[in-house]
Amino acid sequence: MADLTITAANVLQGAGARTETGLAGAAVTAGQVVAKEATGKYVLADCDHATSALRSPAGIALHAAAANQPLTVLVKGKVAIGATVAASVPYFLSPTAGGICPLDDVLAGDFAVFLGFGISTSVIDVNIVEAGVVKA
């Protein structure tokens, strides 16, 4: 498998999902996983980044934003991710900046960061859990 191929126009938050807003620290596309950098701005997260804060996802971007523009991030709850997913499959932060992948694509030496389970063919129920350990 590989990272989800996300159609940004199809990314939609589900009813009751928790969101927060802030500023983008770099260009972000809907459906990408973001983390907060030291300035408090959202940048792309990835599970093998040298900076631990950027391996710690804040959530999933709900729309595109350029650097220093407002950004809304889904932090918990259901999101139509704009890609085909499988029910009951766990999805993780990818070693590709901003990406979402199944566990098999998290490489040995990367940090395994759970994002959520697929609950249909298009929806992920986001509930971020950081194990804080490297995948063997």
Z-matrix of the N, CA and C atoms (Angstrom, degrees):
N
C 1 1.455
C 2 1.521 1 109.95
N 3 1.308 2 115.52 1 176.52
C 4 1.458 3 121.49 2 179.98
C 5 1.518 4 108.57 3 -147.14
N 6 1.324 5 115.76 4 -179.22
C 7 1.463 6 119.37 5 176.36
C 8 1.524 7 110.16 6 -56.12
N 9 1.324 8 115.00 7 150.12
C 10 1.461 9 119.46 8 174.72
C 11 1.519 10 109.48 9 -61.32
N 12 1.317 11 116.08 10 139.88
C 13 1.461 12 121.85 11 173.81
C 14 1.521 13 106.09 12 -94.71
N 15 1.315 14 115.55 13 106.67
C 16 1.461 15 121.56 14 -171.26
C 17 1.521 16 110.79 15 -99.86
N 18 1.335 17 115.48 16 132.27
C 19 1.457 18 121.44 17 170.99
C 20 1.525 19 106.32 18 -94.18
N 21 1.319 20 116.13 19 106.75
C 22 1.467 21 121.60 20 -171.51
C 23 1.526 22 113.10 21 -55.63
N 24 1.321 23 117.35 22 -36.45
C 25 1.469 24 120.60 23 -178.13
C 26 1.527 25 112.32 24 -65.62
N 27 1.344 26 117.69 25 -16.74
C 28 1.465 27 121.54 26 -177.69
C 29 1.524 28 113.70 27 -100.04
N 30 1.323 29 118.10 28 4.85
C 31 1.466 30 121.52 29 179.34
C 32 1.527 31 108.63 30 -80.72
N 33 1.345 32 115.88 31 120.55
C 34 1.463 33 121.11 32 -177.79
C 35 1.522 34 110.17 33 -141.24
N 36 1.325 35 116.15 34 135.78
C 37 1.460 36 119.04 35 176.13
C 38 1.520 37 109.84 36 -73.18
N 39 1.329 38 115.66 37 147.92
C 40 1.448 39 121.29 38 177.58
C 41 1.517 40 111.10 39 -87.69
N 42 1.314 41 116.08 40 167.16
C 43 1.466 42 122.03 41 178.47
C 44 1.525 43 109.35 42 -60.10
N 45 1.315 44 115.83 43 135.15
C 46 1.451 45 121.52 44 176.51
C 47 1.515 46 115.35 45 78.97
N 48 1.322 47 118.24 46 1.44
C 49 1.465 48 120.71 47 179.54
C 50 1.532 49 109.77 48 -67.84
N 51 1.334 50 115.87 49 145.32
C 52 1.469 51 121.65 50 176.70
C 53 1.513 52 109.92 51 -90.86
N 54 1.320 53 115.71 52 133.41
C 55 1.464 54 120.71 53 178.78
C 56 1.518 55 109.43 54 -129.38
N 57 1.324 56 114.53 55 163.28
C 58 1.458 57 121.12 56 169.47
C 59 1.520 58 107.23 57 -141.79
N 60 1.312 59 116.09 58 159.97
C 61 1.456 60 120.47 59 -179.19
C 62 1.516 61 109.99 60 -123.22
N 63 1.303 62 114.57 61 155.77
C 64 1.456 63 122.03 62 178.33
C 65 1.512 64 108.26 63 -170.57
N 66 1.322 65 115.80 64 -159.22
C 67 1.456 66 121.19 65 179.33
C 68 1.514 67 110.14 66 -109.39
N 69 1.323 68 115.25 67 142.62
C 70 1.461 69 120.41 68 173.88
C 71 1.524 70 108.65 69 -75.63
N 72 1.322 71 116.16 70 139.61
C 73 1.460 72 121.32 71 176.45
C 74 1.512 73 111.71 72 -97.97
N 75 1.325 74 116.19 73 -5.43
C 76 1.464 75 123.91 74 179.09
C 77 1.527 76 106.45 75 -160.01
N 78 1.312 77 116.92 76 172.36
C 79 1.462 78 120.11 77 177.03
C 80 1.522 79 109.73 78 -64.82
N 81 1.323 80 115.91 79 131.79
C 82 1.462 81 123.01 80 -178.14
C 83 1.522 82 108.02 81 -132.03
N 84 1.324 83 116.17 82 143.55
C 85 1.461 84 122.60 83 177.85
C 86 1.520 85 109.28 84 -113.91
N 87 1.313 86 117.47 85 149.10
C 88 1.463 87 121.67 86 177.04
C 89 1.521 88 109.89 87 -53.77
N 90 1.341 89 115.69 88 135.00
C 91 1.451 90 121.60 89 178.95
C 92 1.512 91 114.73 90 93.65
N 93 1.320 92 117.27 91 -7.82
C 94 1.460 93 119.43 92 177.80
C 95 1.523 94 110.75 93 -84.22
N 96 1.334 95 115.37 94 148.07
C 97 1.458 96 122.03 95 178.28
C 98 1.521 97 108.01 96 -84.47
N 99 1.340 98 115.19 97 131.86
C 100 1.461 99 119.90 98 -177.78
C 101 1.525 100 111.08 99 -122.96
N 102 1.322 101 114.18 100 155.84
C 103 1.462 102 123.45 101 175.18
C 104 1.519 103 107.15 102 -128.38
N 105 1.327 104 116.00 103 163.58
C 106 1.463 105 119.58 104 175.83
C 107 1.522 106 109.06 105 -95.97
N 108 1.329 107 115.71 106 126.99
C 109 1.456 108 119.57 107 175.73
C 110 1.527 109 108.75 108 -83.60
N 111 1.308 110 117.15 109 179.75
C 112 1.474 111 122.63 110 -175.35
C 113 1.527 112 112.62 111 -57.55
N 114 1.324 113 118.12 112 -28.99
C 115 1.470 114 121.57 113 179.87
C 116 1.528 115 112.25 114 -78.38
N 117 1.339 116 116.78 115 -8.02
C 118 1.460 117 121.07 116 -177.00
C 119 1.515 118 113.44 117 89.37
N 120 1.328 119 116.98 118 -0.41
C 121 1.465 120 120.51 119 178.48
C 122 1.517 121 110.39 120 -87.27
N 123 1.341 122 115.60 121 154.78
C 124 1.449 123 121.71 122 -179.64
C 125 1.528 124 111.17 123 -85.75
N 126 1.328 125 114.86 124 130.39
C 127 1.463 126 122.38 125 175.20
C 128 1.525 127 107.93 126 -132.87
N 129 1.310 128 117.04 127 169.50
C 130 1.459 129 120.58 128 -179.13
C 131 1.526 130 110.95 129 -68.14
N 132 1.327 131 115.34 130 134.54
C 133 1.460 132 122.06 131 177.77
C 134 1.526 133 109.25 132 -94.18
N 135 1.333 134 116.42 133 152.19
C 136 1.464 135 120.01 134 168.34
C 137 1.525 136 109.85 135 -154.35
N 138 1.323 137 115.10 136 149.62
C 139 1.464 138 120.86 137 -169.44
C 140 1.518 139 114.81 138 -76.66
N 141 1.334 140 118.31 139 -4.55
C 142 1.455 141 118.94 140 177.73
C 143 1.533 142 112.33 141 -121.43
N 144 1.326 143 116.06 142 19.38
C 145 1.462 144 120.00 143 -180.00
C 146 1.524 145 110.34 144 -67.25
N 147 1.309 146 117.59 145 144.60
C 148 1.463 147 122.15 146 -179.44
C 149 1.527 148 112.27 147 -68.88
N 150 1.334 149 117.46 148 -25.50
C 151 1.459 150 122.32 149 179.14
C 152 1.518 151 109.07 150 -93.03
N 153 1.329 152 116.81 151 120.29
C 154 1.467 153 120.08 152 -174.53
C 155 1.529 154 112.81 153 -59.51
N 156 1.326 155 118.39 154 -34.96
C 157 1.467 156 120.53 155 -179.57
C 158 1.525 157 111.50 156 -62.46
N 159 1.319 158 117.50 157 -29.06
C 160 1.464 159 120.26 158 -178.66
C 161 1.523 160 112.14 159 -87.39
N 162 1.345 161 116.24 160 -1.95
C 163 1.470 162 121.63 161 169.64
C 164 1.528 163 110.07 162 -96.89
N 165 1.312 164 116.60 163 2.32
C 166 1.461 165 123.10 164 -175.08
C 167 1.523 166 109.69 165 -112.08
N 168 1.334 167 118.31 166 91.95
C 169 1.455 168 120.09 167 -173.76
C 170 1.523 169 113.87 168 -67.20
N 171 1.318 170 114.31 169 141.12
C 172 1.467 171 121.27 170 173.78
C 173 1.520 172 109.75 171 -90.70
N 174 1.339 173 116.83 172 -26.73
C 175 1.456 174 120.52 173 -179.21
C 176 1.512 175 112.22 174 159.17
N 177 1.329 176 114.91 175 -158.77
C 178 1.461 177 122.49 176 -176.10
C 179 1.518 178 109.14 177 -118.99
N 180 1.336 179 115.93 178 128.10
C 181 1.466 180 121.46 179 179.68
C 182 1.528 181 109.95 180 -63.72
N 183 1.327 182 115.58 181 133.83
C 184 1.468 183 120.56 182 -179.92
C 185 1.523 184 113.57 183 -95.07
N 186 1.315 185 117.07 184 -8.78
C 187 1.467 186 121.38 185 177.04
C 188 1.518 187 108.38 186 -158.50
N 189 1.314 188 116.64 187 171.38
C 190 1.459 189 121.69 188 178.81
C 191 1.522 190 110.24 189 -79.99
N 192 1.318 191 115.49 190 150.94
C 193 1.463 192 121.39 191 174.47
C 194 1.520 193 108.54 192 -154.41
N 195 1.310 194 115.47 193 142.53
C 196 1.459 195 121.06 194 172.54
C 197 1.529 196 107.83 195 -87.92
N 198 1.307 197 116.85 196 167.16
C 199 1.457 198 120.93 197 178.30
C 200 1.522 199 110.35 198 -52.38
N 201 1.324 200 115.89 199 134.88
C 202 1.467 201 125.62 200 178.61
C 203 1.527 202 114.67 201 71.78
N 204 1.320 203 117.74 202 11.62
C 205 1.458 204 121.52 203 173.28
C 206 1.530 205 109.39 204 -97.73
N 207 1.341 206 117.62 205 156.18
C 208 1.464 207 120.63 206 177.29
C 209 1.528 208 111.32 207 -62.64
N 210 1.335 209 115.23 208 145.92
C 211 1.459 210 121.26 209 179.68
C 212 1.522 211 109.19 210 -140.55
N 213 1.327 212 116.68 211 133.76
C 214 1.460 213 122.38 212 174.37
C 215 1.522 214 107.93 213 -102.58
N 216 1.332 215 115.14 214 132.07
C 217 1.462 216 122.05 215 -174.76
C 218 1.527 217 109.37 216 -123.31
N 219 1.332 218 116.96 217 130.03
C 220 1.459 219 121.50 218 173.15
C 221 1.528 220 107.23 219 -80.48
N 222 1.331 221 116.83 220 120.60
C 223 1.461 222 120.69 221 -177.85
C 224 1.526 223 112.99 222 -102.01
N 225 1.327 224 117.33 223 -22.04
C 226 1.472 225 120.80 224 179.13
C 227 1.520 226 108.63 225 -163.76
N 228 1.324 227 115.16 226 138.54
C 229 1.455 228 120.01 227 177.53
C 230 1.514 229 112.25 228 119.68
N 231 1.296 230 114.67 229 -171.16
C 232 1.459 231 120.92 230 -174.19
C 233 1.528 232 112.09 231 -83.89
N 234 1.338 233 113.77 232 138.86
C 235 1.456 234 120.50 233 175.85
C 236 1.526 235 108.76 234 -137.98
N 237 1.336 236 115.84 235 128.70
C 238 1.462 237 120.52 236 168.07
C 239 1.521 238 103.65 237 -75.69
N 240 1.317 239 116.15 238 109.51
C 241 1.464 240 121.32 239 -166.70
C 242 1.522 241 113.91 240 -83.24
N 243 1.330 242 117.87 241 -7.47
C 244 1.465 243 119.05 242 178.24
C 245 1.517 244 112.35 243 78.73
N 246 1.337 245 116.41 244 21.62
C 247 1.464 246 122.38 245 179.06
C 248 1.523 247 107.86 246 -147.03
N 249 1.307 248 115.62 247 165.63
C 250 1.460 249 120.18 248 175.16
C 251 1.525 250 108.55 249 -83.28
N 252 1.321 251 115.82 250 125.02
C 253 1.463 252 122.38 251 176.24
C 254 1.522 253 107.93 252 -125.86
N 255 1.318 254 116.52 253 173.46
C 256 1.466 255 120.69 254 -179.65
C 257 1.518 256 109.48 255 -119.79
N 258 1.314 257 115.57 256 136.82
C 259 1.459 258 120.72 257 177.81
C 260 1.518 259 109.61 258 -61.35
N 261 1.318 260 115.75 259 139.16
C 262 1.469 261 127.03 260 178.82
C 263 1.528 262 114.34 261 74.02
N 264 1.318 263 118.04 262 0.47
C 265 1.465 264 120.37 263 177.19
C 266 1.521 265 108.84 264 -86.69
N 267 1.342 266 117.59 265 131.18
C 268 1.460 267 120.21 266 176.27
C 269 1.532 268 110.45 267 -80.44
N 270 1.329 269 115.52 268 140.78
C 271 1.462 270 121.25 269 178.80
C 272 1.519 271 109.81 270 -117.92
N 273 1.342 272 115.09 271 146.37
C 274 1.455 273 122.86 272 -171.51
C 275 1.524 274 111.57 273 -130.15
N 276 1.328 275 114.74 274 162.06
C 277 1.456 276 121.41 275 171.80
C 278 1.522 277 108.14 276 -66.29
N 279 1.305 278 116.06 277 132.78
C 280 1.460 279 122.83 278 -176.59
C 281 1.530 280 111.76 279 -86.36
N 282 1.353 281 116.43 280 158.92
C 283 1.460 282 119.37 281 169.93
C 284 1.536 283 111.92 282 -73.95
N 285 1.327 284 117.26 283 -8.14
C 286 1.464 285 121.87 284 173.41
C 287 1.527 286 107.42 285 -90.38
N 288 1.300 287 117.68 286 125.34
C 289 1.472 288 121.86 287 -175.60
C 290 1.523 289 111.59 288 -49.91
N 291 1.357 290 115.25 289 123.90
C 292 1.456 291 121.69 290 177.42
C 293 1.511 292 114.96 291 83.70
N 294 1.328 293 118.30 292 -6.45
C 295 1.454 294 121.61 293 -172.78
C 296 1.521 295 115.11 294 -84.52
N 297 1.331 296 113.81 295 160.50
C 298 1.464 297 123.60 296 176.27
C 299 1.522 298 106.75 297 -123.96
N 300 1.350 299 115.88 298 133.54
C 301 1.457 300 119.48 299 -176.87
C 302 1.521 301 111.20 300 -147.80
N 303 1.349 302 117.21 301 164.88
C 304 1.458 303 119.70 302 170.30
C 305 1.530 304 109.14 303 -74.48
N 306 1.326 305 117.12 304 164.30
C 307 1.463 306 121.68 305 -175.63
C 308 1.522 307 112.89 306 -56.99
N 309 1.321 308 118.40 307 -34.71
C 310 1.466 309 120.95 308 -178.55
C 311 1.525 310 112.79 309 -58.92
N 312 1.323 311 117.73 310 -22.42
C 313 1.462 312 120.96 311 -179.71
C 314 1.526 313 113.07 312 -91.18
N 315 1.333 314 117.14 313 -5.23
C 316 1.463 315 120.78 314 171.33
C 317 1.519 316 104.80 315 -82.89
N 318 1.317 317 116.83 316 121.81
C 319 1.459 318 121.94 317 -171.03
C 320 1.522 319 112.12 318 -86.51
N 321 1.321 320 116.19 319 158.59
C 322 1.463 321 121.02 320 173.70
C 323 1.527 322 107.86 321 -56.46
N 324 1.312 323 116.69 322 132.56
C 325 1.467 324 121.42 323 -178.09
C 326 1.521 325 113.10 324 96.19
N 327 1.340 326 117.53 325 -11.27
C 328 1.469 327 121.59 326 176.72
C 329 1.524 328 109.29 327 -92.88
N 330 1.321 329 116.31 328 158.17
C 331 1.460 330 121.38 329 176.48
C 332 1.527 331 108.86 330 -84.82
N 333 1.329 332 116.91 331 131.02
C 334 1.458 333 121.72 332 178.79
C 335 1.523 334 108.31 333 -86.68
N 336 1.334 335 116.35 334 113.17
C 337 1.465 336 122.17 335 -179.94
C 338 1.525 337 107.88 336 -120.91
N 339 1.333 338 115.73 337 109.48
C 340 1.456 339 122.62 338 -178.78
C 341 1.524 340 109.47 339 -73.73
N 342 1.336 341 116.00 340 130.91
C 343 1.467 342 121.18 341 177.60
C 344 1.518 343 112.10 342 -101.04
N 345 1.332 344 117.64 343 -40.54
C 346 1.449 345 120.20 344 -178.71
C 347 1.511 346 111.61 345 165.18
N 348 1.339 347 115.19 346 173.00
C 349 1.459 348 121.71 347 178.06
C 350 1.521 349 110.49 348 -99.22
N 351 1.321 350 116.26 349 143.13
C 352 1.452 351 120.39 350 167.39
C 353 1.512 352 107.80 351 -67.76
N 354 1.331 353 117.49 352 133.70
C 355 1.471 354 119.67 353 179.34
C 356 1.530 355 111.78 354 -118.43
N 357 1.315 356 116.49 355 -1.33
C 358 1.466 357 122.65 356 173.82
C 359 1.521 358 105.91 357 -159.50
N 360 1.317 359 117.34 358 -163.39
C 361 1.466 360 119.57 359 178.69
C 362 1.525 361 113.19 360 -82.95
N 363 1.350 362 116.61 361 -3.61
C 364 1.466 363 118.73 362 -177.46
C 365 1.529 364 114.13 363 -140.91
N 366 1.335 365 117.98 364 -4.56
C 367 1.463 366 120.98 365 -172.77
C 368 1.535 367 111.09 366 -118.80
N 369 1.335 368 115.28 367 135.47
C 370 1.462 369 122.73 368 172.14
C 371 1.522 370 107.36 369 -112.82
N 372 1.324 371 115.84 370 133.54
C 373 1.455 372 121.49 371 174.18
C 374 1.530 373 106.46 372 -92.56
N 375 1.314 374 116.51 373 101.89
C 376 1.461 375 122.93 374 -173.15
C 377 1.527 376 110.56 375 -78.81
N 378 1.326 377 114.87 376 126.88
C 379 1.461 378 123.39 377 175.32
C 380 1.519 379 106.44 378 -153.48
N 381 1.315 380 117.36 379 82.37
C 382 1.455 381 124.46 380 -169.60
C 383 1.530 382 111.16 381 -64.17
N 384 1.343 383 114.92 382 129.94
C 385 1.458 384 121.79 383 176.40
C 386 1.526 385 108.09 384 -134.00
N 387 1.313 386 115.49 385 123.81
C 388 1.457 387 120.41 386 177.00
C 389 1.522 388 108.76 387 -100.92
N 390 1.315 389 116.19 388 122.05
C 391 1.463 390 120.49 389 179.35
C 392 1.524 391 110.28 390 -76.19
N 393 1.319 392 117.33 391 -28.09
C 394 1.459 393 121.45 392 -179.05
C 395 1.511 394 113.43 393 74.64
N 396 1.337 395 116.68 394 14.85
C 397 1.455 396 120.91 395 179.13
C 398 1.518 397 110.25 396 -128.18
N 399 1.323 398 114.05 397 157.24
C 400 1.455 399 121.57 398 -179.93
C 401 1.522 400 109.29 399 -86.80
N 402 1.327 401 116.07 400 140.84
C 403 1.465 402 120.49 401 176.95
C 404 1.523 403 109.44 402 -70.74
N 405 1.313 404 115.36 403 133.05
C 406 1.480 405 120.32 404 179.22
C 407 1.506 406 110.67 405 -80.11
